[in-house]
Amino acid sequence: MAEKTKEKVPMESKAYPGEFFFFIRVNELLHGLGSRFDVNLGYLDTLKPYAERGLRQSSTFNLPIESVNPIEVEDSILQAKVVDVLNELKDENELVGGQVCVLDKHGKPQVDVATGTLGGLRSHVPMRRDALILGYSTTKAVTATLAHIMVEEGFLTYDEPVCERVWTSFCPTQYPPKSLGSALDIPFEEVLRRWTWKRKITLRHILNHSAGLWSTLPTKLTIKKMASCEESFAAYEYNTEAPEETLLPTSKPGEKSEYHFMSFGWLVAGTLCGAYALKHGKDQVSFQEVYEALLAPKLSERTKKSGFRPLGGSGGSVLAQTVTADIRASKIMQRRREMDTFGESGDEILGSASEVFKIFKGKEFLVSAALKEAISFIFELPCSRLDVSLILAFGIIGMLWTPTYQLLGDVFRRLLWLISIMISLEAKF
């Protein structure tokens, strides 16, 4: 047991309300009581339904949702087959909610099915045919279409290095600065090699995922920054004021195709914005401006309403939540507690805030600055045994703000109830 100090958990913070720190104290007490009386109680599972209920009752997740009338389809036999397949998936718990729409070449609906629920904290709401479901990389096709249109209209070519004319700040000089090696903490010879690769990247390389930048993300990617296409693709430019943030390819362009799951859109957008600005004699333009000038007029209203536009967005539509992040920090912390019990060292598993942040490697943009403050603070406390999953859950809830207090009241009542159970157990022993 570490030596006790006079440090106290503050009851006020700019990052979180005082109730959050009260929750932390009670959580510590539950861990201590459970250990003291050898009680194995999954209180997180006990709290979960009450926390979810509190959120569902909030204005954020319990919005009034109007019913949408189904449309007539021309192929009732195919419609019935699709319904049967979706029902089987639901029965096997393989489907939360889904939509299937089949149109013929004339745009007439052959199949139109919406089944299941909106998922997540809206799992009590039936799926709607006009709800938006996270489409992930399906929007890459729309971005690529804009690129082909611009090549067709003479803004740029597929095979010219993008840094030579249309996006000069992407890799502005023939040779890298001598100090870049120390800034990136890699040998200068390696910097020179990868800098040379970057200067050879073309639009064709970007479109066929062979640019060598598949694993790169902006160094300081936050949710706010991610919401700006321009800020995000600017991270791929060389910044003399922040050379340590320079992003270089990991392989020679055209050598191998590796799926650019995140960087694709930013690389295409940076290239197209540069080409459009160059042709129109402007210093810079937004991707939204390029999209609205060249692609939006060619898309149907239904396509645009479905979120196929820069940065997507709901556009006022109902959002489905059929995909949930799965960050199993709680299992790591449980393993650490077990090792402590048996006298083993658990420091190599999760002994500091920096170790917690490794859980988010590649997903750093999910962690708000406030959440980082809270996690760092927790690990500065003496003898902390907090379950990180709680911190993460309430950090994400803290971003919502509106339903936070409605949720906390219910949670605290359950916490106190659990404490009373443990105290009663003490009396029995």
Stockholm file with secondary structure:
# STOCKHOLM 1.0

chainA/1-429         MAEKTKEKVPMESKAYPGEFFFFIRVNELLHGLGSRFDVNLGYLDTLKPYAERGLRQSSTFNLPIESVNPIEVEDSILQAKVVDVLNELKDENELVGGQVCVLDKHGKPQVDVATGTLGGLRSHVPMRRDALILGYSTTKAVTATLAHIMVEEGFLTYDEPVCERVWTSFCPTQYPPKSLGSALDIPFEEVLRRWTWKRKITLRHILNHSAGLWSTLPTKLTIKKMASCEESFAAYEYNTEAPEETLLPTSKPGEKSEYHFMSFGWLVAGTLCGAYALKHGKDQVSFQEVYEALLAPKLSERTKKSGFRPLGGSGGSVLAQTVTADIRASKIMQRRREMDTFGESGDEILGSASEVFKIFKGKEFLVSAALKEAISFIFELPCSRLDVSLILAFGIIGMLWTPTYQLLGDVFRRLLWLISIMISLEAKF
#=GR chainA/1-429 SS CCCCCSCCCCSCCSSSCHHHHHHHHHHHHHHHHHHHTTCCCCHHHHHHHHHHHHHHTSTTTCCCCCCCCCCCCSCHHHHHHHHHHHHHHHHTTCCSEEEEEEECTTSCEEEEEEEEBCCGGGTTSBCCTTCBCCCGGGGHHHHHHHHHHHHHTTSCCSSSBTTTTTCGGGSCSSSCCTTHHHHHTSCHHHHHHHHHHHTTCBHHHHHTTCSSCTTCCCTTCCHHHHTCHHHHHHTTSCCTTCGGGCCCCSSCTTSCCCCCTTHHHHHHHHHHHHHHHHHTTCSCCCHHHHHHHHTGGGSCHHHHHTTCSTTCCCTTCCBCCCCCCCCCHHHHHHHHHHHHHTTCCCHHHHCSHHHHHHTTTTCGGGSCHHHHHHHHHHTTSTTCCCCHHHHHHHHHHHHHCTTHHHHHHHHHHHHHHHHHHHHHHHHHC
#=GC SS_cons         CCCCCSCCCCSCCSSSCHHHHHHHHHHHHHHHHHHHTTCCCCHHHHHHHHHHHHHHTSTTTCCCCCCCCCCCCSCHHHHHHHHHHHHHHHHTTCCSEEEEEEECTTSCEEEEEEEEBCCGGGTTSBCCTTCBCCCGGGGHHHHHHHHHHHHHTTSCCSSSBTTTTTCGGGSCSSSCCTTHHHHHTSCHHHHHHHHHHHTTCBHHHHHTTCSSCTTCCCTTCCHHHHTCHHHHHHTTSCCTTCGGGCCCCSSCTTSCCCCCTTHHHHHHHHHHHHHHHHHTTCSCCCHHHHHHHHTGGGSCHHHHHTTCSTTCCCTTCCBCCCCCCCCCHHHHHHHHHHHHHTTCCCHHHHCSHHHHHHTTTTCGGGSCHHHHHHHHHHTTSTTCCCCHHHHHHHHHHHHHCTTHHHHHHHHHHHHHHHHHHHHHHHHHC
//
